[in-house]
Amino acid sequence: METLKDDIKNIKDWLIKIRRDIHLTPELGLEEFITNKKIKKYLDEIKIPYKTFNHTGIVAYINNNAKTTIAIRCDIDALPIEEKNDTSYKSIFKGKMHACGHDAHTAILLGTCKILYNIKDKLNVNVKFFFQPAEETVGGAKLLINDGCMENPKVDYTLGLHVAPHLDTGLVELKYGTMNASTDDIFIKIKGKKSHGAYPHQGIDAIVCASYVITTIQTLVSRNTSPNDSIVISFGIIEGGVKENIVCDEVIIKGTLRTLNNTTRNFAKKRIKEITENTCKSFGAFCDIKITEGYEPLINDTCVVNLIKANCEKILGKEKVIIKNEPSLGAEDFSFYLNHSKGAFYHIGCKNPNTNITYNLHTDTFDIDEDCLITGVLVHVVNVLSFQN
Protein backbone atom coordinates (compact mmCIF):
# COMPACT_ATOMS: atom_id res chain seq x y z
CA MET A 1 0.00 0.00 0.00
CA GLU A 2 2.79 2.44 0.83
CA THR A 3 4.47 1.66 -2.49
CA LEU A 4 1.18 2.33 -4.27
CA LYS A 5 0.75 5.65 -2.46
CA ASP A 6 4.30 6.64 -3.39
CA ASP A 7 3.73 5.71 -7.04
CA ILE A 8 0.63 7.93 -7.15
CA LYS A 9 2.35 10.82 -5.38
CA ASN A 10 5.15 10.58 -7.94
CA ILE A 11 2.72 11.38 -10.78
CA LYS A 12 1.15 14.37 -9.02
CA ASP A 13 2.86 16.93 -11.28
CA TRP A 14 1.74 14.93 -14.33
CA LEU A 15 -1.85 14.88 -13.05
CA ILE A 16 -1.83 18.62 -12.42
CA LYS A 17 -0.42 19.24 -15.90
CA ILE A 18 -3.22 17.18 -17.46
CA ARG A 19 -5.95 18.80 -15.39
CA ARG A 20 -4.77 22.30 -16.31
CA ASP A 21 -4.33 21.34 -19.96
CA ILE A 22 -7.93 20.08 -20.09
CA HIS A 23 -9.15 23.12 -18.13
CA LEU A 24 -7.65 25.52 -20.69
CA THR A 25 -9.83 24.25 -23.53
CA PRO A 26 -13.33 23.51 -22.20
CA GLU A 27 -15.88 22.23 -24.71
CA LEU A 28 -19.63 21.69 -24.46
CA GLY A 29 -21.38 18.34 -24.75
CA LEU A 30 -20.72 16.45 -28.01
CA GLU A 31 -18.27 19.18 -29.05
CA GLU A 32 -15.29 17.83 -27.07
CA PHE A 33 -13.04 17.43 -30.13
CA ILE A 34 -9.93 19.07 -28.68
CA THR A 35 -10.51 17.27 -25.38
CA ASN A 36 -10.79 13.99 -27.27
CA LYS A 37 -7.43 14.60 -28.98
CA LYS A 38 -5.76 15.48 -25.69
CA ILE A 39 -7.08 12.37 -23.95
CA LYS A 40 -5.84 10.17 -26.82
CA LYS A 41 -2.42 11.85 -26.59
CA TYR A 42 -2.14 10.94 -22.91
CA LEU A 43 -3.44 7.41 -23.50
CA ASP A 44 -0.81 6.96 -26.22
CA GLU A 45 1.79 8.16 -23.74
CA ILE A 46 0.63 5.47 -21.29
CA LYS A 47 0.57 2.98 -24.20
CA ILE A 48 -2.81 1.63 -23.12
CA PRO A 49 -5.15 0.46 -25.92
CA TYR A 50 -8.42 2.30 -26.50
CA LYS A 51 -11.44 2.52 -28.77
CA THR A 52 -13.00 5.59 -30.37
CA PHE A 53 -16.50 6.10 -31.75
CA ASN A 54 -18.48 8.37 -34.06
CA HIS A 55 -18.80 10.78 -31.14
CA THR A 56 -16.23 12.22 -28.74
CA GLY A 57 -16.27 9.39 -26.18
CA ILE A 58 -13.32 7.03 -25.66
CA VAL A 59 -12.99 3.66 -23.92
CA ALA A 60 -9.52 2.52 -22.81
CA TYR A 61 -9.13 -1.00 -21.49
CA ILE A 62 -6.99 -3.64 -19.81
CA ASN A 63 -8.20 -7.05 -20.97
CA ASN A 64 -6.71 -9.93 -18.98
CA ASN A 65 -9.40 -12.42 -20.06
CA ALA A 66 -10.46 -12.46 -16.40
CA LYS A 67 -13.86 -13.46 -15.03
CA THR A 68 -14.58 -10.04 -13.50
CA THR A 69 -14.69 -6.71 -15.33
CA ILE A 70 -14.61 -3.32 -13.63
CA ALA A 71 -15.48 -0.07 -15.40
CA ILE A 72 -14.56 3.41 -14.20
CA ARG A 73 -16.23 6.44 -15.73
CA CYS A 74 -15.34 10.11 -16.00
CA ASP A 75 -17.19 12.89 -17.81
CA ILE A 76 -15.30 15.24 -20.12
CA ASP A 77 -17.66 18.08 -21.09
CA ALA A 78 -17.75 21.66 -19.79
CA LEU A 79 -20.42 24.32 -19.18
CA PRO A 80 -21.52 27.52 -20.98
CA ILE A 81 -20.08 29.81 -18.28
CA GLU A 82 -17.60 32.69 -18.62
CA GLU A 83 -14.71 31.99 -16.23
CA LYS A 84 -13.71 34.79 -13.84
CA ASN A 85 -10.72 33.09 -12.20
CA ASP A 86 -7.34 34.71 -12.82
CA THR A 87 -5.07 31.68 -13.21
CA SER A 88 -2.47 30.50 -15.70
CA TYR A 89 -4.89 27.76 -16.78
CA LYS A 90 -7.98 29.96 -17.17
CA SER A 91 -10.28 28.95 -20.02
CA ILE A 92 -9.18 30.33 -23.38
CA PHE A 93 -12.67 29.89 -24.85
CA LYS A 94 -15.07 32.74 -24.21
CA GLY A 95 -18.28 31.64 -22.52
CA LYS A 96 -17.05 28.11 -21.76
CA MET A 97 -15.60 26.77 -18.53
CA HIS A 98 -14.90 23.57 -16.63
CA ALA A 99 -17.12 24.73 -13.78
CA CYS A 100 -18.16 21.25 -12.68
CA GLY A 101 -14.76 19.59 -12.23
CA HIS A 102 -14.87 17.33 -15.27
CA ASP A 103 -11.29 18.36 -16.04
CA ALA A 104 -10.33 16.91 -12.65
CA HIS A 105 -12.35 13.74 -13.30
CA THR A 106 -10.53 13.28 -16.61
CA ALA A 107 -7.10 13.76 -15.04
CA ILE A 108 -7.99 11.33 -12.24
CA LEU A 109 -9.10 8.64 -14.70
CA LEU A 110 -5.95 9.08 -16.81
CA GLY A 111 -3.88 8.74 -13.64
CA THR A 112 -5.80 5.58 -12.77
CA CYS A 113 -5.09 4.25 -16.28
CA LYS A 114 -1.38 4.92 -15.83
CA ILE A 115 -1.08 3.25 -12.43
CA LEU A 116 -3.15 0.18 -13.30
CA TYR A 117 -1.60 -0.30 -16.74
CA ASN A 118 1.84 -0.32 -15.15
CA ILE A 119 0.75 -3.33 -13.03
CA LYS A 120 -1.52 -4.95 -15.64
CA ASP A 121 0.35 -8.26 -15.47
CA LYS A 122 -0.47 -8.53 -11.77
CA LEU A 123 -4.19 -7.94 -12.23
CA ASN A 124 -6.70 -10.77 -12.44
CA VAL A 125 -9.57 -8.46 -13.43
CA ASN A 126 -10.41 -6.68 -16.65
CA VAL A 127 -10.67 -2.89 -16.43
CA LYS A 128 -12.46 -0.45 -18.73
CA PHE A 129 -12.00 3.31 -18.56
CA PHE A 130 -14.93 5.38 -19.88
CA PHE A 131 -14.17 8.93 -21.02
CA GLN A 132 -17.76 10.02 -21.50
CA PRO A 133 -19.06 13.09 -23.35
CA ALA A 134 -22.16 15.19 -22.74
CA GLU A 135 -23.00 14.48 -19.12
CA GLU A 136 -24.29 18.03 -18.77
CA THR A 137 -26.57 17.86 -21.82
CA VAL A 138 -27.98 14.79 -23.54
CA GLY A 139 -26.69 12.09 -21.20
CA GLY A 140 -23.62 10.79 -23.01
CA ALA A 141 -23.67 7.62 -20.92
CA LYS A 142 -26.38 6.31 -23.25
CA LEU A 143 -24.13 6.90 -26.26
CA LEU A 144 -21.34 4.73 -24.84
CA ILE A 145 -23.81 2.08 -23.68
CA ASN A 146 -25.41 1.96 -27.14
CA ASP A 147 -21.92 1.52 -28.60
CA GLY A 148 -21.43 -1.59 -26.44
CA CYS A 149 -19.17 -0.28 -23.70
CA MET A 150 -20.83 -2.54 -21.12
CA GLU A 151 -20.21 -5.69 -23.20
CA ASN A 152 -17.30 -7.75 -24.58
CA PRO A 153 -16.35 -8.37 -21.85
CA LYS A 154 -19.51 -7.70 -19.88
CA VAL A 155 -19.04 -5.14 -17.12
CA ASP A 156 -19.81 -6.51 -13.66
CA TYR A 157 -19.20 -3.34 -11.62
CA THR A 158 -19.13 0.34 -12.61
CA LEU A 159 -17.53 3.03 -10.42
CA GLY A 160 -17.53 6.80 -10.67
CA LEU A 161 -16.72 9.88 -8.62
CA HIS A 162 -17.38 13.60 -8.55
CA VAL A 163 -15.37 16.38 -6.93
CA ALA A 164 -17.31 18.08 -4.14
CA PRO A 165 -16.60 21.67 -3.06
CA HIS A 166 -18.65 21.24 0.12
CA LEU A 167 -15.97 18.80 1.37
CA ASP A 168 -12.37 19.52 2.34
CA THR A 169 -9.74 17.81 0.21
CA GLY A 170 -8.96 14.33 1.54
CA LEU A 171 -12.55 13.54 2.53
CA VAL A 172 -14.75 11.00 0.76
CA GLU A 173 -18.56 11.05 0.90
CA LEU A 174 -20.61 7.90 0.29
CA LYS A 175 -24.35 7.35 0.00
CA TYR A 176 -26.27 4.13 0.43
CA GLY A 177 -29.27 3.62 -1.84
CA THR A 178 -30.63 6.53 -3.87
CA MET A 179 -28.01 9.24 -4.39
CA ASN A 180 -29.51 11.38 -7.19
CA ALA A 181 -32.93 12.05 -8.64
CA SER A 182 -34.43 11.22 -11.99
CA THR A 183 -35.20 14.05 -14.41
CA ASP A 184 -38.09 14.60 -16.78
CA ASP A 185 -38.73 17.65 -18.98
CA ILE A 186 -42.28 19.02 -18.95
CA PHE A 187 -43.71 20.82 -21.99
CA ILE A 188 -47.26 22.21 -21.91
CA LYS A 189 -49.00 24.20 -24.64
CA ILE A 190 -52.36 25.72 -23.70
CA LYS A 191 -54.65 26.87 -26.51
CA GLY A 192 -57.40 29.38 -25.75
CA LYS A 193 -59.16 32.01 -27.86
CA LYS A 194 -58.25 35.61 -28.58
CA SER A 195 -60.51 38.51 -27.81
CA HIS A 196 -60.25 42.21 -27.03
CA GLY A 197 -59.02 42.82 -23.51
CA ALA A 198 -62.12 44.91 -22.83
CA TYR A 199 -64.36 41.95 -23.66
CA PRO A 200 -62.66 38.91 -22.04
CA HIS A 201 -65.91 36.94 -21.98
CA GLN A 202 -65.65 36.59 -25.75
CA GLY A 203 -62.34 34.74 -25.50
CA ILE A 204 -60.65 31.95 -23.55
CA ASP A 205 -57.74 33.36 -21.58
CA ALA A 206 -54.75 31.01 -21.89
CA ILE A 207 -52.76 33.04 -19.33
CA VAL A 208 -55.39 32.68 -16.60
CA CYS A 209 -55.72 28.99 -17.46
CA ALA A 210 -51.93 28.56 -17.32
CA SER A 211 -51.75 30.20 -13.91
CA TYR A 212 -54.26 27.72 -12.54
CA VAL A 213 -52.42 24.81 -14.16
CA ILE A 214 -49.12 25.83 -12.56
CA THR A 215 -50.65 26.45 -9.14
CA THR A 216 -52.65 23.22 -9.16
CA ILE A 217 -49.69 21.11 -10.28
CA GLN A 218 -47.75 22.36 -7.25
CA THR A 219 -50.39 20.76 -5.00
CA LEU A 220 -49.17 17.43 -6.32
CA VAL A 221 -46.14 17.94 -4.07
CA SER A 222 -48.02 19.14 -0.99
CA ARG A 223 -51.22 17.10 -1.22
CA ASN A 224 -50.69 14.06 -3.48
CA THR A 225 -47.25 12.94 -2.31
CA SER A 226 -46.14 11.65 1.08
CA PRO A 227 -44.08 14.19 3.07
CA ASN A 228 -41.48 11.43 3.38
CA ASP A 229 -41.10 11.14 -0.40
CA SER A 230 -39.19 13.98 -2.07
CA ILE A 231 -40.45 15.40 -5.33
CA VAL A 232 -39.64 18.68 -7.09
CA ILE A 233 -41.62 20.32 -9.90
CA SER A 234 -40.15 23.59 -11.17
CA PHE A 235 -41.38 25.62 -14.13
CA GLY A 236 -38.61 27.80 -15.53
CA ILE A 237 -40.23 29.13 -18.72
CA ILE A 238 -43.66 30.60 -19.43
CA GLU A 239 -44.33 32.35 -22.74
CA GLY A 240 -47.51 33.87 -24.14
CA GLY A 241 -49.35 36.94 -25.30
CA VAL A 242 -48.84 39.50 -28.05
CA LYS A 243 -50.24 42.76 -26.58
CA GLU A 244 -51.40 44.06 -23.25
CA ASN A 245 -55.01 44.59 -24.37
CA ILE A 246 -55.52 41.30 -26.19
CA VAL A 247 -56.67 38.17 -24.37
CA CYS A 248 -53.91 35.62 -24.91
CA ASP A 249 -54.81 32.55 -26.93
CA GLU A 250 -51.65 30.47 -26.44
CA VAL A 251 -49.21 29.88 -23.59
CA ILE A 252 -46.15 27.62 -23.51
CA ILE A 253 -44.89 26.33 -20.16
CA LYS A 254 -41.63 24.41 -19.67
CA GLY A 255 -40.29 22.85 -16.50
CA THR A 256 -38.58 19.94 -14.80
CA LEU A 257 -39.75 17.04 -12.66
CA ARG A 258 -37.36 15.45 -10.14
CA THR A 259 -38.12 12.28 -8.17
CA LEU A 260 -36.10 9.70 -6.25
CA ASN A 261 -37.76 6.48 -7.40
CA ASN A 262 -39.63 5.26 -10.44
CA THR A 263 -42.89 4.61 -8.56
CA THR A 264 -43.20 8.25 -7.56
CA ARG A 265 -41.90 9.30 -10.96
CA ASN A 266 -44.62 7.43 -12.85
CA PHE A 267 -47.32 8.63 -10.45
CA ALA A 268 -46.21 12.27 -10.79
CA LYS A 269 -46.19 12.14 -14.60
CA LYS A 270 -49.69 10.67 -14.61
CA ARG A 271 -51.04 13.33 -12.22
CA ILE A 272 -49.38 16.21 -14.09
CA LYS A 273 -51.16 15.12 -17.26
CA GLU A 274 -54.50 14.66 -15.45
CA ILE A 275 -54.29 18.04 -13.70
CA THR A 276 -53.33 19.87 -16.90
CA GLU A 277 -55.99 18.27 -19.07
CA ASN A 278 -58.82 18.68 -16.54
CA THR A 279 -57.90 22.26 -15.61
CA CYS A 280 -57.78 23.27 -19.26
CA LYS A 281 -61.10 21.55 -19.88
CA SER A 282 -62.71 23.53 -17.06
CA PHE A 283 -61.69 26.76 -18.82
CA GLY A 284 -62.78 25.56 -22.23
CA ALA A 285 -59.16 25.50 -23.38
CA PHE A 286 -57.22 22.77 -25.11
CA CYS A 287 -53.73 21.52 -24.17
CA ASP A 288 -50.82 19.60 -25.60
CA ILE A 289 -48.61 18.09 -22.89
CA LYS A 290 -45.38 16.16 -23.36
CA ILE A 291 -43.17 14.77 -20.60
CA THR A 292 -39.80 13.67 -21.93
CA GLU A 293 -37.75 11.24 -19.87
CA GLY A 294 -34.27 12.39 -18.86
CA TYR A 295 -31.91 10.68 -16.44
CA GLU A 296 -32.75 7.69 -14.26
CA PRO A 297 -32.51 7.93 -10.46
CA LEU A 298 -28.99 6.98 -9.37
CA ILE A 299 -29.23 4.11 -6.89
CA ASN A 300 -25.98 2.78 -5.43
CA ASP A 301 -25.46 -0.91 -4.73
CA THR A 302 -25.11 -1.53 -0.98
CA CYS A 303 -22.36 -4.15 -1.31
CA VAL A 304 -20.28 -1.88 -3.55
CA VAL A 305 -20.71 1.05 -1.15
CA ASN A 306 -19.58 -1.21 1.69
CA LEU A 307 -16.48 -2.15 -0.29
CA ILE A 308 -15.60 1.48 -1.08
CA LYS A 309 -16.22 2.46 2.54
CA ALA A 310 -13.88 -0.25 3.83
CA ASN A 311 -11.22 0.74 1.29
CA CYS A 312 -11.42 4.45 2.12
CA GLU A 313 -11.32 3.86 5.85
CA LYS A 314 -8.22 1.72 5.38
CA ILE A 315 -6.26 4.07 3.11
CA LEU A 316 -7.52 7.46 4.34
CA GLY A 317 -8.71 6.82 7.89
CA LYS A 318 -12.22 6.41 9.30
CA GLU A 319 -12.41 10.10 10.13
CA LYS A 320 -12.07 10.91 6.42
CA VAL A 321 -15.16 8.94 5.35
CA ILE A 322 -18.58 10.61 5.52
CA ILE A 323 -21.89 8.85 5.02
CA LYS A 324 -24.41 11.09 3.26
CA ASN A 325 -27.88 10.70 4.75
CA GLU A 326 -30.05 12.60 2.27
CA PRO A 327 -30.13 12.15 -1.51
CA SER A 328 -29.69 15.04 -3.95
CA LEU A 329 -32.48 16.16 -6.26
CA GLY A 330 -29.76 16.94 -8.77
CA ALA A 331 -29.25 14.46 -11.61
CA GLU A 332 -26.32 12.36 -12.82
CA ASP A 333 -26.31 10.20 -15.96
CA PHE A 334 -24.01 7.67 -14.26
CA SER A 335 -27.38 6.14 -13.35
CA PHE A 336 -27.66 4.59 -16.82
CA TYR A 337 -24.61 2.38 -16.22
CA LEU A 338 -26.27 1.00 -13.10
CA ASN A 339 -29.07 -0.39 -15.27
CA HIS A 340 -26.45 -2.76 -16.73
CA SER A 341 -24.19 -3.54 -13.77
CA LYS A 342 -23.79 -3.17 -10.04
CA GLY A 343 -21.87 -0.13 -8.95
CA ALA A 344 -21.62 3.06 -6.96
CA PHE A 345 -20.96 6.76 -7.35
CA TYR A 346 -19.27 8.84 -4.65
CA HIS A 347 -17.83 12.28 -3.88
CA ILE A 348 -14.29 13.41 -3.06
CA GLY A 349 -13.56 16.71 -1.39
CA CYS A 350 -11.84 19.48 -3.37
CA LYS A 351 -12.24 22.46 -1.02
CA ASN A 352 -9.33 24.32 0.57
CA PRO A 353 -10.31 27.44 2.59
CA ASN A 354 -6.62 28.28 3.11
CA THR A 355 -6.24 29.03 -0.61
CA ASN A 356 -9.75 30.45 -1.08
CA ILE A 357 -10.89 27.42 -3.07
CA THR A 358 -14.41 27.32 -1.65
CA TYR A 359 -16.74 28.15 -4.55
CA ASN A 360 -19.64 25.96 -5.61
CA LEU A 361 -20.03 23.86 -8.74
CA HIS A 362 -21.49 25.60 -11.82
CA THR A 363 -20.18 29.01 -10.77
CA ASP A 364 -17.76 31.26 -12.65
CA THR A 365 -15.19 31.15 -9.83
CA PHE A 366 -15.17 27.38 -9.23
CA ASP A 367 -11.75 25.78 -8.85
CA ILE A 368 -10.28 22.74 -7.10
CA ASP A 369 -7.53 22.01 -4.63
CA GLU A 370 -5.39 19.86 -6.91
CA ASP A 371 -4.39 17.58 -4.05
CA CYS A 372 -7.80 15.97 -4.63
CA LEU A 373 -6.37 14.41 -7.80
CA ILE A 374 -4.18 12.17 -5.64
CA THR A 375 -7.17 11.15 -3.51
CA GLY A 376 -9.20 10.29 -6.60
CA VAL A 377 -6.54 8.12 -8.22
CA LEU A 378 -5.74 6.34 -4.96
CA VAL A 379 -9.38 5.47 -4.23
CA HIS A 380 -10.06 4.36 -7.81
CA VAL A 381 -6.98 2.11 -7.89
CA VAL A 382 -7.61 0.53 -4.50
CA ASN A 383 -11.26 -0.08 -5.39
CA VAL A 384 -10.23 -1.95 -8.53
CA LEU A 385 -7.62 -3.98 -6.65
CA SER A 386 -10.19 -4.97 -4.03
CA PHE A 387 -12.11 -6.88 -6.72
CA GLN A 388 -9.05 -9.06 -7.38
CA ASN A 389 -10.37 -12.03 -5.47
N, C-alpha and C positions, 0 to 999 in steps of 0.2 A: 504493500500500500504506500509506503513512504517513497519507494522508487517511482511509483505511478504519479504521486503528487509532484515529485521533483521533475519528472518528464513533462508534466503539464505546465508547471511554473516556467520551465525552460522555453516554452513556446509563447509566453505571454506577449512579448514584443511583436511576434508574428501575428497573434490574434488581434492585437490593437491595430496593427497596420491594416489588416483585412477589414476590420470593423470601420475604420476611418475611410478607407478606400471605397467601401460600399456606401457609407454615409454621404460622401461627396456627390454621388450621382444617383439620387433617389428617382425611382420611376413608378408610375401608377400601375394598377393591376392590368395584366396582359400586355404591358408595354415595357417589361423589364429586360430589354434587349442588351443594354450595356451591362446590367447586373448579371445576366446569363453568361455573357462572355467572360466577365471577371471570375465568376464561380468556376467555369470550365478551366480557366487559367490556373486557379489554385488547385483544382482537382488533378490537372495534368502535372503540377508540381509534386503533388503527393504520389502520383502514379497509380491512383485508384481508378478502376474502370467505371464508366457511367453511361447512361442512356439519355438521349434527348428526344424531344417530341415536336409536334407541329405547333406548340405553344412554348412559353418561356420556362416551363418546369424542367427539372433535371432529377434523375435518380441515380445516385452512385451506389455501389454494392460490394460486399465481400461475400462471395459464395463458396462455402466450405462443404457443400452437399450435406449439411447437417440436418437433423430432424426439426430443429427449432429455428424460426426466423424472427428477428426483431427489426422493427422499422422505427426510425427517429425522424421526425418532421420539423422543418423550419419554414417560415414564410418569408418571402423576399420582396414584397411590394411596399411602397411608401404611400404617403397621404398628400392631398392637395392643400398644403399649408406652407405659407411663406416663413422660412426659418429666421428667427431673430437672434440666435446665438452668435457670438463673435469668437469663433474658433478657427483653427487652421484647417479643419475638416468640414466647415460649414457647407451646406448644399450649394452647388454651383448652378442649379436649375431653379429659376424663378417660379415660385408658387408650388414647389414640391419639396417634401422633407420626410426623412425617416423619423417621424414623431411618435412611432409606436414600438420602436426597438427592434424592428425586423432586421436591421443591419447587425445588431448584436446577436440575434438568433442565427443569422447566416454565418457569422464568424464562429460562434460556438459549435455549430454543426460541422463546419470545415475543420475546426480543431479536433472534434470527436473523430472525424474521418482519419485525420493524420495519426492520432494516437492508436486507434484500433487497427488501422491498416499496417502500422509498424509491428503489431503483434498478431497479425492475421493467422500465422501458422500455429499459434497457441490457442486459437479460438475453436470451440466446437459448436458454434452457432453461426447462422447466416445473419448478415446485417445489411439493411437497406437504409439509405440516407435520402430523404425526400426534401428537395429544394422546391417549395411550392409557390406558385404565383397567386396573385389575386385573392388573398385572404380578406382584404378590406372591401372587395367589390362583389364579384360573382360567385365566390366560393370555389377557389381553384383546387381545393381538395377533390372535388368531383371530377375535374379534368384528369388528374393523375389516376384516380380510381378507374375512370372509364378507359384509360390507357393501359390498365392492367398492373398498376404498381403493387397491388395487394396479392398478386398471384406470381407463380413461377420463379421462385418458390412462394407458396402461400404464407402470408404474414400471420404469425400467431399473436404477437404483441406489438402495439404501436405506442410510442412515447413522444411527448412534446412538452415544451416549456415556454413560458413568457416572462420577460423581465417585468418587475413590479416596483414602481417608484414609491409605493406606500410601505415598502420593506427596506430596511438597511441592507447593504451589501453583505453577503455571507449567510443571510437567512433564506430558508426554503419554506414555502407555504403549500400545504396539501389540503385536498378536500375529498372526503368520502361521498360517494353518490353523485347527485346532480351538482355540477359546478357552474354551468352556464345555461342560459335560456335558449329556447327556440325563437326563430324570427319568422314573421309573416308580414308581407306588405298588403295594406288595405287600400283599395281604390273604389270610390263611390262616385257615380254620376247621378245627380238628381235633376229630372226634367219637369219643369212646371209650365207656366204660360205667361207670356208678357202682357202687361197692360200699363196704362198711364199710372204714375204714382199717386195721382189724385183719385183714382178709381180702382183701388186694389181688389175690390170684390169681383172685378171682371177678369182677373188673372189668377194664377196659382203661384204663390211666392216661393221660389226655390230656396231663397236665403232663410226665410223663416222655417221652412221644412228642414233645411240642413242643420239649423241650430237645435232643433228638437232631436234630430237624429244623433248629433254629437253628444248632447246632454244625456239622452236616454241610453246610448251605448255605454257611457261611463258608469251607469248603475249596474252594468254587468259585473263590474269589479266589486262594488259595495253591497250589492243585493243578490247576485246570482252565484257568487263564488265564495267558498269558505274563507274566513279570515286567516286560516292557516295555510292557504294555498295562494302563492304569489302570482299575480297577473298584472301586466301593464298594457294599457291601450293609449297610445299617444298619436294625436293628429297634428302633423306638422305643416300641412298645406291646405288652404281652402281658397278657391278661386271662383269668382262669379260676378255677374253684373256688368252693365255697359255704361249706365248713367244714373245719377243720383235720383232722378224722378221717373225712372222706369222700373216697374216690378220685374225682378230678375227671373228669367225662365230656365237658367241652367247653372248648377253649382258642381264643382269638382272638389272632392275631399280626398286627401291622401294621408295615410298614417301607418303605424307599425303596431303589431301585436307581439307581446313577449310572454311566454309561459315556460314552466319548468318541467312539464311532463306532457306526453301526447294525449292523455285523457282530457286534461284541462284544455289543451290546445284545440282538440276537435270540438269540444263543447263550446268554447268561446267563438270559434269560427261559425258554428251553426247559429248561435244566438245573435251574433253581429248581423248575419244575413236576415234572420227573422225580424229583429228590431228595425233594421233599415227598411225592409220591404213593407212591414205593417205600418210604420210611421209615415212613410211616403203615401201609402194607400189612404190613410186617414186624412191627408191633405189633398187628395186627388192628384198627387204627383206620381210620376213613374221613376224607377231607379234601375241603374245598372251597377252591380256590385261584383268585384273580383277580389279574391284573397289569394295571393301568390305565395306559395311556400318558399321560405328561405332556408336558414340553417336549422339542423336538428338540435334538440337539447343535448348538451355534453354531459354524459353520465359516466363517471370513472368506475373502473372495476375495483372492488374492495381488495381483492388479493394483490393486485398490482400496486395499489396505494400502500398496502402493508409492506410490500417489498421495498418500495422507494423510501418509505418512512424509516425502515430498519437500516437501509443503506446510508441515508442522510444522517441519522443519529450516530452511526458508526464513524463516518468520515468527517462530519462537521461538529458533532456534539448534540446531545438532546436539546440543549437550550437554544439551538439554532433552527429547530424544526417547529413550525407553527401549524396547527390544525385549524383550518377555516371552517367556521360553523355555518355560515349562511351562504347560499349560492349567489351568483351575480346574475342580474337580468340582462347583462351584456351578452353578446353572441360570439361564437368561435367555431369556425368550420372544421376544426379538428374533430368535431363530433361525427363527421361522415366516416372517418376511418374506423371509429368504434362501432359502426354498423357491420364491419367486416372482420374485426379482431377484438380481442381484449386489449385494454390499455388504460393509460391515465395521462392527464395533463396537469401541470403544476407550475407554480410561480417561484422565481428567484429574485431576491432583493437587488435593487440597483441604485438605491438612494445613499447619498453621502452628504449630510448637512454641513460637514466641515469644509466642503468645496462648493457649497451652494447648489448641489445637484439634488433638487427636491421637487422638481416640477412634474406635473401629471402627464400621463399619456395623452396624445392627440392635442398637445399645446405647442405653440411656436417657440417655446424655450425648453422643451424636453431634452434631456441628455442623460447619459448613464455614467455611473462610476465603473470604469473599465475593469476593475478587479472582479466584477461579476462574471466576466468572461471565463475566468479560471473556475469559478464555482460551477458554471453551466457545463463546461467540458468535463470536470471531475465527476459530477453527478450523472451525466449521460453515460460516461465510460463505465463507472461502477455499476450502474443499473444494467447495462448490457452484460457485463461480466457475471452478474449475479444470476443470470439465466443459463450459465454454463452447464449446470448439472440439473 
